[in-house]
Amino acid sequence: MSKTVLAINPGSTSTKFAIFQGDDLLFSETVRHDDNEMMPFKTVADQLPFRLETLLMNLEKRKFNLNKLDGIVGRGGLLKPLESGTYLVNEYMIGDALSSRFGEHASNLGAVIAGELADNLDIPAFIVDPVGVDELIAESRLSGMAEIERVSQVHALNIKAVSRKIAQQLNTPFEDLNFVVAHIGGGISVVAHRKGRIIDVNNADNEGPFSPERTGTLPAKQLVKLCYSGKYNEQEVLTKITKVGGVYSYLGTKSMVEVEQRVLNEDEQATLVLNSMIHQLGKEIGAMATVLEGHIDGIILTGGLCYSELIVEKIKKKISFLADIYVVPGEEELEALAAGAIRVLTNQEQAKIY
């Protein structure tokens, strides 16, 4: 008998949810939240009653009977460093998520909402592959300065899901393959995925290629000078690095659809910026190929920017000599959440404990 699960993905401006029965999607919905709705809430934790009520109201509109559920799965937020896998929601996880102990993000509410609903229904609640998935090898942790350790923050949910998908296509167990995976969206994560584990990654907020809104790696001495120039406080510099850097800092837009149109209209600056981003991305993929010592079963390109044929073709030109390339556009996050929960509910995997 197929298991039925509710998957919930709270984002900063939306709440996405879906009902799956086994592999079949019964329905999904994205509820948008405008600034006026979110303005009264000082913290993410304050949003909990509003998000819960919105979800239940929309499920009621669908006339879906919650008693049909076998489990509920939420997006894993900013939690302590963890191995990849499906985790049971428990009081420790809810405490860390609500207190924003490891950082504040809307996705922290995924575990909390799943836990609250599941408690009322007496069914299990899960999260799958949160951002803090940490499987780095020791050599990947050293930064070059003893006081600073490299940390793993990665688009783990989508990266693990597309790696499983391509492994299935290759009729080979996920744990027997080596991939370089590049998640290319508002942030860019490039990982060395060896035998089912992410052994190295550029933290998309800190390092690697610049992206539509993030700077990636910066020249260290010039960054230090900028920090001490007296022009910016700490928060302003962090905002420049993570929210108004990258493509936006050069072209004044984060929309890659607009950038692509400008390139097609022969805008020289837009062409230079796009080519530079792809130049850096190619270098990062090449670097991860060396982490795998050239033993690569494929390079997977995924994330929202992979819907662009122009961008994908430019990337392929840089890296096609390294290995076969697989393109999985977009982010199948709700599907990945549901699949993780169903693997546990059908005893294909054991749930991990936080």
N, C-alpha and C positions, 0 to 999 in steps of 0.2 A: 504493500500500500504506500503510495507517494506521500511524503511528509509535506505539510503546508506551513509556510513561514511568512512572517511580516518582516520586511527589511526597511530600516529607517536611516536616512542620511541627512542630518541637520547641517546646513551650510550657513554662511554669514547672512545671506539674503533670501534663503529658501529652505523649505523642508521637503525633501523628496522621500517618497515611500512607495512600496510595491508589495503585492502578495504573489508568492510563488507556490505552485504545487509541483514538487519535484523540479524538473528542468523547465516546466511551463510557467510562463508569466500570465497570471490571471488578469491583473491590471496594475498600472503604476500612475503616479500623479506627482506633479511638482507644484507646491504651494509657494508662491512668491510673497515675500514680506517687504513692504516699502519702508522707507526711513521713518515715517511718522509712527508706524506700528512699533518699531524697534527702539525709538528714541527714549521712551520712559525707562528702559532697563539699563541700570548702571553696569551690571556684570552679566556674563553669559548665564550664570546660575540663576539670576533673577528671571530669565526668560522661560524657565522650566514650565510653570503652570500654563503660560500662553501657548507654548509649543505643543504641550500635551493635549490641551483643549482643541487646538487647531487640527491636530492629527485625528483625534477621536471624532470630531465633527465631520471631517471629510470621509472617514471610514463609514460613518453612519449614513452619509449621503449615498454611499455606494451600496448601502444595505448589506454590508458584510458582517457576518456573525463571528465575533472574535473567538467564540468557543470552538471553532473549527481549527484553530491554530495549534500546531505541535511545538512551536518555538518562536521566539522573536529575536532579531539580530539588529544591533545598532552599529553605526560607524564608530570605530575606535578613535578617540581623540588623542590629545597630548598626555601620554601616560609615561611611566618609567620605562627604561629600555627593556625590550622583551624579545624573545625568540618569535619567529613567525608562527602563526597558527590561529586556531579558534579558541577563545577564552570564555569561560563562564563568567557572567557578571556577578560580582559579589560586593560586600559592603566596603572592602578596601578600595576596589576600583571606583565605586561611586563616590567615596570620600575624596580620592585624588582628583577625580573629574570635576566635582562640584567646587573644590577649593582651588582649582587651577594650579595645583602644586607644581606641575611640570610645564605650565604655560596655559594661556587662555585662548580657546577657539570654540566656535559653535559646535564643532564635531564632538567636543567633550560631553555634550548632552545625549549623544547616541546611546551610550551605555546606560545612562540614568533613565531615559524614557523607556528603553527596552526593559530595564529592571523593574520599573514601576508597573508597567502593563503586565509583564509576565508574572509578577507576584500576585496580582489580583486574579490571574487565570490559573495559577498553580502550574505553570509550564516553565521550562528553562529559558534564560536570556543569555545572549552571546555578543561578543564583538569578534571581528576578524582582522588580522594584519593591520594594527594601528600604525600611525606615522612613526612611532618610536621603535619599530622593529629594528633590533640590533643584533646582527650576526657577523659583525666585522671581525676579521682576523687581527691579531696583535699588531702586525706591521701597518695596518690601515689606520690605527689609532694615533700614531705619533704625528705631530704637526710640524716639528722642526723647532718648537719652542717648548721647553719642559713644562711651563705653566699653563699651556693650552693643549687640551686633548681634542682630537677630531671626534665629533659625535655623529651618530647615524640618525638622520631625519630624512625620510624618503617616502615617495608615493608608493608605499609597499603594497597596498590593497590591489591597485591596478597592475603593478609590475608582477606580482605573484600570479594574478588571474590570467594575464596574457601569456606568461611563461607556461602555465599549465595547459592553456589552449593550444599553443604551438607544439608542446610535448605530445599532446593527444593527436595532433595532425601528423606528427612524425612517428606515431605508434611506439613511443619510447617512454618509460617512466620519467617523470619530472625530475626525480632525484639522480638520474643517470646523465643529465645533459648540462652543458655549459653555454650560457647565453650572455651577450652584452645587451642590456635593455635600456633604451632611452625613452623616458616619459617626457614628452615635449608639450608643455602647456604654458600657463601663466608663470610657472616655475619649471625648471628642467632638472630632472634626476637622471643620471647615467650610472648604471650599476654593473658590477661584475657578479654574475649569478652563477656560482659553481655548485653543481650537484644539489640544487634546491636551496642554496643559501646565498644571501647577499653579502659577499665577503669584502666589498669596497663600494663606496658611493660618494659622489659629491653631495654634500648637504645643500639642497636647492636654495636655501636662504643665505648661504655662506660662501659657496665656492662654485667652481665649474663655469660653464658658458653663461654669458648674460642671456636674459630671457625677455619676454615682452615688458616685464615690470621690475625685474631684479638684476642687480649688477653682476652677480657671480663673483669670481675671483678678481681682486683689484691689486694694482701695484702697491705693496705694503708701505714703502717709505712715503709715497705721495698721499696715501690715505691717512697716515699718521699726521702729516703736515696739515691736511685739510681739517682733521679733528682738533688740532691745536691752533687753528687760524683765528679763532674767536668769532667766526661767522655763524657757527652752528652749535646747538647743545646736543647732548647724547641722543635724545629721541629723534631730533631732526636728521642726524646722520644715519640712524637706523632706518628711518623712513626713506631716506634717499637710497639706501642699499636694497631694501626689500619691497618698496611700494612704488617709487617713482624713478627707479633706475632703469638700466637696460634700454630697450627700444624706446620706451617712453621718454627717457632723458634726452635722446637725440631727436625724436620726431614728434613728441607731444601727443602721442596716441599709444594705447595698449592694444588697439584692434589690429590684428594681423591681416584681417580681411581688407582693411583700409590700406595697410602697408603694401600688401600684394597688389592692390589696384594702382597705387602710386608707382610701384616697380613696373607694372605693365604699361603705365603712361610715361615711362622712361624718366622718372624722377631720379636724378643721380644720387642724392643723399639717401633716399629710401633704399635704393639698390645697394649702396655701400653698407648701410646698417644691416640689412637682411643678410647679405653675403658674409659680413663679419660675424653675425650670430651663428651662421652655419659653419663658418671657418672654426670657431671656438668649439662648437658641438662636435664636429668631426675630430678635432684634437682630443676631446674628452673620450669619445668612443674608442679612438686609437689607444689612448692611455689604458682604458679598461681591458682592451685586448691583450696588453702586456701583462696585466695582473693575472689573466688566465693563461699566460705563457703561450698564447697563440692557439690553444686548444679550444676552439669555438665552434659550437654546433649551429649557431645562427646569431644574427643581430636583429633584435625586435624593436621596431619604432612604433610608439603608441602615444596616446594623449591627443588633445583637441587639435593641435597644429598639424597632425598627420592627415586631416581631411583635405589639406592643401596639396594638390598634385605638384605645384611649383616648388614648394618647400621640400617635399619628399624626394623629388627628382634631384634637387640640388644636394641634398644630404647623401643620396645614393652615389652620386658622382664622386664624392669624397671618400666613401668607405667601402664600395662594392668589392674591392680587392681583398678585403679581410675575411669575409664569410658570406653565406647566403643571407639575404635580408627578408624579413617578414614584417608586413605593415598591418597593425591592428589599430585603426583610428579610434579616437574617443576614449571614454573612461567607463567601463562597465561595472560601476561600483555597486549598484544595488544587486546585480546578478552575482558579483563576487561575494558580497555579504551573504546572500541566500545560499550560494553553493557551499560556503564554509560551514554554515549552520547545518545544512542538510548532510554534509559528510559526517558530522558528529552524530546527528539524529539517526542516521542509518548505519552507525557503527563502522564506517570506513576509516574514521579517525577518532582519537580520544580528545576530549576537551581539556585544555590546559587551565591551570589555576593561577590566578593573579595573587 
